[in-house]
């Protein structure tokens, strides 16, 4: 399990995979599968998010466990089998929100988190420094790059993702509330030119073969949407001077008034009374885009050219081979509102800008009304719509003026191909494998693209042993240099932290999901192999039985009932089989009927399952062990109705109450809907009793029903008697 502790919230992710010995055994003889990375599995129900960010406990670290982590850890305990708790490593990796805390608060909070996790759970947590930490933005970006390429197939199927120039991986863009990251593998020329700026990443395939990549990754702190908004507001206030109380904001919807922090103005506040400065939305999106542009700080000194913005060095991006996917805010800001309800979901600049401009020019009252009508779905609330205009302008600036991604729909690429319209982009993404300059994504093949997945892929790969006789080269990442030391590591190497597991550890029968049962049951080394084989034979027999036809099933079960021990006696526990499994009787059939005796089809009304269990409990053959009342043996499930003798003329029909016997209203079968008389239609009911005689003069049922009003079936030693 891994906790993504971001600035606005913490999300728990749970992943599972086969250990390497098991994976190799499954892929044996398939070279293509052996050269792939471990298969990571997750489920939506394994994920849980909690607000706000964990960094809000910086001033009260002792409360982070009981007040914040407890619910997340309880969810993990529920999702992970108890037998696997000690085998499941726990990671909590904090990002931008925690990076902004003072050192003393950050350290105290991390220590408190580790202590609480160790005291309240039995999950695997051997090293607090490795498992509970604040990761740099570069590491977060690299994990995201791994996750995106893993899901897209860039690692496992390089031939299918050939972008030209020997390039088969995708770039990765991530943006949260406080920071933004970029990660990509430059083309060969740029990689050689900027080799010292790259990270050497080493993974390991199932067969133990190393996979190495050289990736550039960097981060911009305070370039997330929330921090950018804060910086924007500060500049906005400075631009109008300190005396103004109403500050026009083109990035807010027209007519919306907000505090300096962007929150709605409360009744009776200084903003409402006009004594404190506040923002007034004008809804001018084009002006908003221009106002946000200076936040990129494109004019900052660039000591190591080339730079993108804020003087941060980035190798030149070749958009012929570098195709980017964007997650988090890139997805939410482009899709939650502006793609909702549209058939074509892909991003292109021209379409996106037109939709944003139309939305942001609407009056605030109209937008609120649309939210109430769920025009953009149930997840979009007033908080979303009041922030989205600024977020959209920030993304447009970062993508096109900052990173330099071509404006699809407006600009012409180096290839000379002009892209027009969202549908063309979408179709191209499907046909070419995301070969457009940029696409925002949330899930790929149903799996969320999260940097946490990249961390787990690296961890799972580190559990793979290298081929026998091969030099051991550690899985992880570090500085890109040719000066390798023992273990194939470089300066600043970050180990993934996993250790190999034996095959026996994975075949104990614990922790396998439904998709694995057949492998566990029939594997040569599995302790369940024999029971599994018997189960398979049983299932096969049942299938053949139901395929042989109704008449054959009935005949077979009838013969079976005769050859079983005690065949001369009535077997209420088995007598229902020919009717139920033979398919000849739609209603309950409680005892075996003698051959040649016609039966009467009928149904009972709805029943109470608790009463059924009470009726079907084992009884003494002659006496109810609970009440001491005389009984007529056992019944299997339902109470057997008994007719009065002679004849059954007292039976009438009652559509409301179901099945009842005789005209005596005092005989009420509580809970079974049998309290009213019923009349059978044409036909004759025969019941042959071998040892018990049907009671005369009163209606009764076999079995026992608790309560003073429960009818009793009378015991009689009289010989067989037939009732017509």
N, C-alpha and C positions, 0 to 999 in steps of 0.2 A: 504494500500500500504506500501511497505517496500523497502528501499534503502539498498542494500548491497554495502557499500563503502569500497572496497578492495584496495590493494596497487597498482594494475595496472589499475583499472577502477571501475566505479560505475554502478550497474545494478538495474533497477527498476523492482519490481515484484508487481503485483496486484492479490489479492485473494478475493474470496467471498464465503459465506456460509449462510445457513438458521439460523436464531436465534433459540435458544433452544426451545421456545414454539412451533414454527412451526415444528422443527425437531421431537419433541416428538409426535406431532399430526400426522405427516406422518408415524411414526414408531409404532403407537399405536397398541397393540396386538401382536407385533413381538418382543419377548424378545431378540432375537439375535441382531436385529437392535438397540434396546434400549441400549444394552451394548457396542455399538461401539462409537468411537469418532466422532465428527462432520465431515461431508463430506466437504472438502475444494475443491473449483473449481478454476482453472486458465486457461488461454489460451495463446498461443504463442504470439499473437499480443498484449497482455497486457504487454509484457516484452520489455525493451529497455536498451541498454548498452551504456555507454559513456566513452571514454578514454581521458586522463590518469586517475590516481587515484586522489581522492579528496584531498589527502595530499599535492599535488603539489601547492595548494593555501595557504599553511601554512604561507608564507610571504606576502600574499596579500588577507587576508580574506574577505575584502569588495567586491571583484570581484567574489567570488564563486557563488553568486546568479545569477547575470545577465549573466556572462560568462559561467557558468557550469550547474547550476541547472535548469535554465529557460526551456531548451529544454525537460528535463526529466519531469518537472512539467506540461508543456504544453501537453505532451503525456498522462499523467495521467488525465488531465482535459478532454481530448478528449475521452478517454476510459471509464471514469466513468460518468454516467448520472449526469447532473447538479443538479437534485433534491436530489442526494445522496452525494454530496460533503461534506456537513456539518456532515453527518453521517459516513464518512469514515476516520478512524484514519490514521495518517501518521507516519511512523517510519523511521529514518535514523540511522543505526547501522554500525559504522565504525570498521574496524578490524586492521590487522597488520600494514598497512602503516601509519595509524594515531597514532598507539602506539609508533612509532619511532620518532614522532615529539616532540620537547621541550614542556613542560607543557604550557607555555604562548601562543605559537602558536596554540596548540591544543584547548585550551579553547576559544581563540578569534575566531577560525574557527567555532567551534560548536555554539557559540552565534550568529555569522553572519548567519549561516545556518538556525537556528530557526527563527530569525527575518525576513529573506527573505521569508521563507515559510508562516509565519503568515501574512505578508503584501501582498503577491502576490496571495494567495489562500484562500479559505474558508474551507479547509480540517480541520479535527478535530486534534488539537494540544494543549491539555490543559496543559501539563507539559513538558517543554523542557528537564529537567534532565532525565525523563523517556523515552521520545520519540526520542530525538536526543542525542546520546551518543557513546562513544567508548567502545565496549564490550571486556572483557578479552577473551583470547584464549580458556579457559575452557568453557565459555558460548557458544562460537561459536561451539565448538565440541559437546556440549550437545544438542544444537539445531539441529545439523546435525544428531546426533543419533536418535532424535525424528523423523525427517523427513524420514530417511531410514527405520526405523521400521514401521512407519505409512504406507509407500508405499508398503513395502514387506508383510504386514499383520501380523507382529509379535504382534501387540497390539490387533487387532480386532479378529484374528483367532488363538489363542494360541495353540489349539489342532492340527491344521494343520501344525504348525511350531515347533513341539516338537523335540528338539535337544537331548533330554536325560537329566537326572539329574535335571528334573524340569526346564529346560532352554528353552525359546522360543523367545529370542530376538537376534539381530545381532549386531556385532561390527561395528564401523564407523571410517573410516580414511579419512582425508581431508588434502590437501596440496595446498597452494597458492604460491605467490611469496615470501612472507616474513616469513611465519610460517607454522607449521604442527600440526595437532591435532589427538588424538586417544580417542575414547570413547567406553566403553563396560561394560556389566554387568558381573562381575566375577562369577564363579561357587560358589555354596553354601559355600564350605570350605574356599575359598579365600575371599569371602564377609564377613564372620564372622571374619577372621583373620585380615582383613584390613578395618574394618567397619568405622573407623574414617577418612579414606581416600576417602570415597565415598560421592556422592551427593544423597540426597533424592529428588526424582522427583515425583510430584503429578499432575496427569491429572484428568479429570472428564468425564465419559461417558454421553451419551445423557440423560439417566434417572437420572443423578446426582450421580451415584455411583463413588467413588474415585478409581483411579488406581495408585498404588505406585510402584516405581522402585528405586533400588539402583545402581547407575552407577558410574564407575570410569572414569574420564576425565582429561586429561592433555594436555599441549601444549608445543611446542618447538619453541621459537622465534629465528629467524635467521636460521631456518631449512627449510624454503621454497626454491623453486628451484632458485630463483634469488639471495637470500642472500647466499645460498650455493655456487652458482657460484662465487660470489664476494669473499667469503672466500677462495675458491679453487684457484682463480687466485693469491691472495695475497701469499698463500703458494707456488705456482708455481714459482713466481718471487723470493721469498726468497731462494728457493732450487737451483737456478742457479746463484745466486749472482747478485749484482747491475750493473755489467759491461756489461752483455750480451744484445745485441740488438735484436737478433732473439731467441725467447724462444719456444722450441718445446712443443706442446700441444697435447697429445694423444686423448683428448676429442673433438677435432675439426676435420672435414673431411680432408682427405689428400689433401694438396696443398692450402687450404684456409688460407689466411693471415688476421689477425684482430688486432685491437687495444687491449690494455690491458683490456678494458671493453667488448671486444667481438664484437665490431662493425666493419663493413668493412672499410678498409683503403681508405681514400679519396685521390684523385689526388692532388699532390703538398704538401701533409702533411709531417710532420717530419718522420712519420713511413715509408712513401714511399721513402723518400730521405735517409733513414738509419741513421737518427740522434736521433730517439726516439725508445725505445724498443717496440717490437710488437710480437704477437703470430703467430706461424706457425703450422698449423694442420698436424698431422702425421696419423690420422685415425686408431690408434691402440686401439681398444675398450677394450680388455682384460687388457691392461696396464692402460687404463682410469679407469676401475672399481677399480683396486688396488690403484690408485692415489687418488681416492675420498674417500676411506674407512676411512682414518684418521679423516675426517670431522665429523664422528659420535661421536668422543671423548669417545670411549668405556672405556678408562682407567681413566676417571674422577672419583673422590671419590664418593662413594655411601653411604651417611649417613643413609639412610632408605631403607635397602634392601627389596626386590629385585629392581634393576634398569635396564632399557633398555640401554639408552645411555645418555651421558652428565650428568650422575649422577642423572637423574630424576627417582623418584620412580614410579614403576608400578607393581601392583599385578601380580602374575604369570598367564599367559594366558593358558587356557585349550583349545587347538585347536580341541578337540573332540566336544565341545559344543560352543566355540566362533568362529563364522564364520564371516569374515569381508567383507564389501563392501568399495571400495575406489572411491572417486569422485575428481573433479577438475583435478589437474595435474596427478593424478593416471590414470584417463581416457584418457586425451589428449595425454600423453606421451606414453601410451601403444596402443592407437587405431588410432590416426590421420594418422600415417604413417605405422606402423608395422602390423596393422590388416586391412588396406585398401585393398580392392580387394580380401580378403580371405573370404571364406564362413564361416569359424569357427571363431567367434569373442571372445571367452573366453581367459582368461590369463592363461598360464602355463609357468613356468620359462624356461624350456628347449627350447620350441619353440620361446619364446620371445628373449632370449639371442642369438639364432642362427640368427634370422632376424635382430637384431640390429647390430651384428658383421658384417654381410654381407653388410648392408647399410653403416656403418661407414667406411668401408675399400674402398669404391668407391672413385675415384678421384673427387675433387670438381667440375670440369668442367662437368663431367658426371651427377652429382647430379643436377646442375643448368639446364642442358638440360632436364632432366626428369621433373623438376618443370615446365618448359615451356610447356612441353607436357601434363601437368596435370596428371602425372602418379599416384599421390596420391590425386587427386581431386583438385577442384578449390580453396579450402580454405588453402591449404598448399603453403606457399611462401618461399622465400629464408631465411627469418628470422626464420621460423619454422625449416628448415632443418639444419641450422648452429648451432642451440641450442640443437637439440634433442639428440645428442649423449651424451652430459653431463647429460641432464635430465634423460635419460634412465639409465645411470650408477648410478646416485644418487638414483633413485627409487629402483633399485635392492639392493643397499646397505641398504637403510632404511627398506625395506620390509623384507629382509631375514637375514641380519646381525644385523640390529637394532632391529626390532620388533620380529624377530625370526620366521616369517611365513615359514612353510616348503616349500622347492623348489619342487613344483608339477612337475612331470616328471623326477625327479632325486631322491629326498629323499622319504623315506617310512614313512607313518604316524604311530601313535601309534596303530591304529586299524589293522595294518599289510597289509592294502590295498595299492597297488602301482598304482598311476595315471600316465598314459602315453598318451601324445598327447592332443592337444587342443580340438578335437571333444569330447573326453571322458569327459573333464571338462565341456564343454558346455552342453552336454546331462545331466550330473549330476546336473548342476545348475538348469536346467528345471525340472528334475524329483524330486529332493530332496529339492528344494527351497533354492538355494544358500548355500548348505551345504559344499562346499569346503572351505579351509582355507581363500582364498582371491579371490574376483572378482572385477574388475574395472567396474563401471557402470556410465552411464550418465543420462539415463531415465529409469523409471520403470513404465510400462503400459502407456507410452507416457508422463509421468510427470517428469520434471527435478528434480533430487535429489539435493536440495539446502538447506543449513541450514536456509534460510529465511522461508521456509515452516514449519520447526520445531517451529520457533518463532510464526508463525500464528496459528499453531495447539494449542500451549499453550495458546495463547490469546483467541481463540475461546472457548476452554474448560473452561476458567475462566469466560465466560459469562453464563455458565450453573449453575442453582440454584440447591443446594443439595435437596434430598428428604425431604418432609415435616416431621418435627420432628427430623431429623438427625442433629448431631453436624456439625457445619460449619468448614470445614478444607480447608484452602486456597489453590488454584491452584498456582503452581510455583515450586521453588527448593531452597534448602538450605543445610546446613551441615547435615550429617547423624548422628543423635543423638536421643536417646529416650526421651530427655528432651523437650517435646513439650510445648509451651506456648499457650495462648488463640488464637484460630483460627487454631490450628494445625501447626503452623510455628515453625521453628528451627532457631538458630543463623545464621545470614547472609542470611535470607530468601529473595529471589527475587520474588516479586509479578508479575504475568503476566499482570495485568493492565486492564483487561476487566470488564465490568459491564453488568448485565443481561438486556435484552430488552424485551418489551412486545410483545405479539402476534400481536396486532393491528399495531405495527410499521412495521411489515413484510408483511402485507396483504393490503397495500395501493395501490397495483398495480404498484408500482415504483420499478425499478431495477430488475425485473424478466427476466430471459433469456428465450429463446424459449422452453427450456425443462420444464419450470414451468407453461406455460400458462394454461394448462388443470387443474392444481391444483388450480390456482387462480380463474378461471372462475367457477368451480363447487364446491368449498369449501363452506360449510354451512355459514361460517361467512364472506364470501367475498362479498363486495359491487358489484362485477361484476357477481354475481350468475345468476340473471335474464337475463341480456344481454347475458351471456355465454350460457344459456339454449336456448335462441332464435337463437343464432348463430349456435348451434349444430343442431337444427331442420332445419335451412336453409341449412346447409351443407348436412344433410341427404336427404332433398328434391332434391337437385341438383344431388346427387349421384343416387337416384332412377330414376330421370328424364333421365339421360344419360344411364341408364341400361335398359330402357323400349323399346329400339329399335328406328330406324330412322323413320319408318312410323308412329308409335304412337306419337313420339315427334312432327312431322310435323302436324298431325291431332289435337293434343292437343293445340298447339300454334295457329293453324288456328281458332279453336273454341274460344280460349281465346281472340283473337283479335276481334271477333264479339260481345262478351258479354260485353266488356269494354265500358264505357261511350263514346258516340260519334262514335259508330261503323259504322254509316252510312257515315262517312267521311273518307277520306284517312288519315292514321296514318303513316307518314314516320318514326317517331321515333320508331315504334314497328314493322313495316312491314318486317324488316330484320330478325326478330326472327325465323320464321319457317324455313328459309333457313339456317341460321347460326347454330341454335341449333338443328334443325331437321336433319341436315346432308345431305340434298338432293341437296345442291348447293355448289359447290366448290368455286365459286367467290362471289363478293359482290352482295347483293340483297337489293335494296334500298326502294322499295315500295311493298305493298302486291299486288300480281297478282291475278286477278279473277280466280275462279275455271274453269278448262277446257281450259284455255289459255296456250298453250305451251310456254316454256321459252327457251332462247338461253344462253348456258353456255359460259362465256368468262372470261378473266383475264385482269386486268390492269397491266401496267408495273410498275417498282419501282417508289416510290413516295417520296416526301419530307414531313417529319412529321410536320414541321412548317406550310407547306401549308395545310396539312390536318386539323390542328387546325383552320387555317384561314377559310377554307371552311365550317367547322362544327359549326362556331359560330352562335348563335341565330340571326335570321333576322326577320324583319317585314314580315307578310304574303305576302304583295304586294310590299314592297319597302325596299331596303337595307338601314338600318339606317345610314350606314357609307357613302355610295356613292350616295344614293338617286336614284339609278337605279332600274328600274322595276325588280322584282324577282318572282320566282315561289315557294314561301313558303320556307320550311326548308328541309335540308337534314341531315342525321345523319352520318357524317363521310366523305363520298365520294361524289363528284359531280356526279349527274346523267346525263349520256350522253343522248342527245336528237337527234332524227333522223329528217332529212329533209322530207318534204312531197310534193308530193306523192312519195312513194317507197323509197328504200335505195340503188339504183343502183350505187351511187357514192362511195360506200365503197370498199376499196382495202386493200391488205395485205402489211404491212411493218414490217418485223421482227426486224428491228433495233430500231424503234421508238415506237412500241407498238400500241395503239389504236388511230385512228384518224377518222375523218368524212369528206366525200365529197372530191372533187378534188380541193377545194379552199385552196391553200397553205397559204393564209393570215389568215385563222382560225387556229391559233397555240395555243394549250393548254399548256402554259408554266408550267414547273415543274412537269407535269404529264406524260411526254413522249407521248403526244397525238398529236403531231404536224404533223404527216404524215398520209396519207390515209391508210386505212386498209380494207380488204374485208373479210366478214364473210364467213365461209364455208357453206355447205348445211344446210338448215333449215330456218325457218321463225321466225322473232321476232315480237311478239305482245305486245303492251303496251296500256292499257286502261286508259285513264285519266278521272277522274270524274268531276273535276271542271276546270282544266287547259287544254288548248289545246296546243298540241305541235306546236311550231312555224314552219312556212313553209318558205322555201327558204333560211334558214341559220341554221347552227349547233349552239347549245347552251348547257349550263350546268346549272343544278340547283344549287343554292347556290351562293356564291360570291367569286371571286378571285380578290384580289387587283391588280391594275396595269391597264394601259390603253389598254393593249393587251388582257385583260381577257374577254372571251366571255360571253354574257348575255343570260339567258333563258327568252324568251318573255312571257308576260302575255296576256292571251286571255280569255274573258268571254264566249267563244263559248261552246256549249254542248259537251258531250262525243264524242270522235272520235277515231276510231281504226286505227292504222298504221300497215300495213303488210310489 
